[in-house]
Each structure stands twice: as structure tokens, then as C-alpha cells.
Amino acid sequence: MWDINLVYREKLQATYNRLYEKKAILQQSRPLPKIALQKIQEALSIEWTYNTNSIEGNTLSLRETQMVLQEGITVKGKSLREHFEAKNHETALKRLYKMVENKQVLDAKSILELHSYVLRSIEDDYAGRLRNGGVRIAGANFLPPNAQKVSDLLDELVEFVGQNPLQLNSIELATIFHHKLVWIHPFFDGNGRTVRLAMNLELMQEGFPPAIILTNDRKKYYEALNQANKGDYFKLSLLMAQALERTLNIYLNAMPGSDDNYREISNLVKEESLPYSQEYISLLARQGKIDAYKEGRNWLTTKQAIEDYRLKRERNR
């Protein structure tokens, strides 16, 4: 059941190596200044809540999400459910950080606990409980398993993650877990938000910052999940790696003395003498072949990342 096709690995090995190098730099620099760490976590919590809820159809904007969470404002024209979804996710995030601090392992109990926060005051009868009936997912290319199998499948998945029989790296393991939990679809509602929380529990326990899937990548995200249903994990693995690189860069840029100069590719091309066109550099960023990350719809990279890619190509010729 958990047989995994690993043909994608070779394409992403350089990306994984780069992410582990960045994690090592981050760990060597800890503890980060307390005020800087607090500001990053506050900003990421708002971004994470906005993006994960927006992927599921919540219409609160990023600014409105910030107003609800930090200022306690009720946004006119937005439903009570949308407000609850924002507040609930913030509460779930606080619990997640506490789980990481307490080194709580990823298991069925922790997944159910996170789900209970996600649906609190929205669907109290189902919050923290596995589904007991069938479900269908609009736009998906699969039918989730029978409800009677859900509990056993969840236990098998948790065991797979704990034992890691394929010796996957932490990023790969979190990606496979992410997809398989979506496939099991253990709840009537709140699956996506809970999956993205639980997946990050696995990553953060291994010393990574959270990987936040952006709402601008919603279509790409669902397409990647559908490809994974067919056994092709490349697109989902790449998307996860890019999401993780973004937050790694956010933390690294907050380090004292950081001199990383990430700029939008269009501006970089205008201001620097580069060996490639804007279109080609953007393609390299989207394919994960250079150190780059996404803000909104724009890709950012550095002149050094492009130079590193050029030198690597020359060595491989």
C-alpha cells in the first residue's frame, strides 16, 4: 500500500542538498535574536493562516486575516465561519509549536488533536473524529477509501513515517505523508488544513521551519496531488521544496550580518549583467534548479545563485 516510486529523486537531489545546507547554517546560528524570532513567527502565522484557509475557499484577504487575528476585528461581509477558520487555525498553530517544543511525535492522536482545533465551533460533532461515512472530493482523480478502513490506514501511515523503511530524507518523508493523508481523507471536513499542519509537525521536529503552500499555487498544488495519486511525486516534491526554501530564506535573512540579496528576477536582470534572459532564469527558478523562492506571484533570486548555476553547467560539460 505504501510502495513509493522514487524516480523523482535524482531531479531534486541538488535542491535537497541546498535545503539541508541552509538548515545547517540556520541551526549553527541559533538562538536567533528573540525579537527577530518573534516577529518572524508572528508574520508567518498570519501568512500560514491566510494561505491555508484561502486554498480551501476562505475569502478573507491577508490584511483581513491580520485584522481578525491581531486586532480582533470582525470584517463586514465575511461569514462567521470564515472568522472561526482564521481564529481556529491560529489556535492550532500555537498548539503545533507547543508539540514541537515538547518533541511530541507525529501519531494518530496528534493528528486528531490538530483537527479538533481546526473545526472547533464550526463542526463540533466532527472535530477531532475520523469520518464514519463515504466522501467525494470535487476535482480529484480518486475516490477516498471506505470509512471502515480509515483508522487502520491512518495507523499504517503513521507507522510508515515512524519507521521510514525507504530511508527517505525528512523533506521527502513529509511530502509522502502529506499526499497519503490527503488520499486517506480521514475527516468529513478540514482535511487540507489538518494535513498541512501535521506535515509541518514532521518537518519542524527535524529542525526545519514550516513549509507554507501559497494560495497563488493552489492550482499547481491540486495538480501535483493528482499526479501523486498516479504515483508521480515530482511536482508535489518540487512544490514542497520550494515552499520550504522560502521560509528557510526568511529565517536566514533575519540572521545578524546576513548579506543575501534576493531580488525579483525582473529587477535583477535590469540592474545586473547576467548570462541568461529573464525568461530562462524564471524557468530555472520554477524548476528548482537555482536558489530562488516565491513571494506572491514573483520569483526572487540572487546574482550569486545564477553564477553558481552557470559554473555548475560548465563543470558538467
Phi, psi and omega in degrees: 000323182259024173299130185239131175277119187256021183295341181287342194298317184300323181294333187252001186299319179296322178295314178300317179301318180296319181293321178291326175297318180293322177298319180297317178298317180296317181293325179292335184269354181283150002280139174290158176308133187302318182294321179294317180297318179297316181295318179297313182296322178297313181295317181293326179296320178292314178300314182299313180298314179299309185294314184293323178287321180296322176303326182269005174107359177294134186261004175296133176284172178300315179295319179294323176298316178299319180296318180294317186280317187263333184248354177067025184273140172269124185272122181298137177087356178256145186287159176298322179301318181297323177293316178299321181299321178292310182295320180297318181293323176300317178295319178297322179296318178299319178293322179298313179298325178292322176300318180296315180300322182272004181056039178288128184287155174284114177213179182300322181298315181292324178295315179296323179295315178299318179297325180297326177287321183299321185256007181301133180067005176251304177224071186300329181293337184247352183296124178076016182232140176292149179293149178241020180211172181282155178221157172233147183244119180299129176085354181273154182260026179210163175249121181302154183296161177305142184302329181293341181266348190300313184299314180294320180296321179296317178297319179296320180294316179298320178295319178301315180295317182294321183271333179046061186295337180269002180055048177285152172286169187300324181290316177298316183297318178295324180293314179297315178302314180306308182295314184294326178290324173298318181296317177296324179049065192288348186237159174292324183213157176082015183296310185301311180298318181292319178301315183290331173290311184294321177300321180284336172299317178296314181294315185290330175296336180265010174093004177273156167284172180290148172263117185252113176286125184278144180297333175296340178261016185304310181298315179298321180297311180293323176296321180294320177296319178295323177295321178296327177299335179266003179095001180258108186262004187298308185296319179292320179295319178295315180298318178296317180297319180293321177296321180289322179297323180301310183287327174301316180295323178299315179292316182295325179291342179272354181291143176303131178081006180297133180239016177296131185241072178285131178223158176301139186302320180300317179289323180298317180296322181293324190264342185238156173273109186240152183280352184231161179282165177301319182296319182289319178296320177298321177296316178300320179296313182296329181273358179075020184271349175228162176291106183204158175211167189250136171235116186064239177256003186255140175266139178242142175208186180235159176299323180296321180298321179291320178295320178299319179295317181298315180295323179296318179298319181294323179292328184276353181285000000 
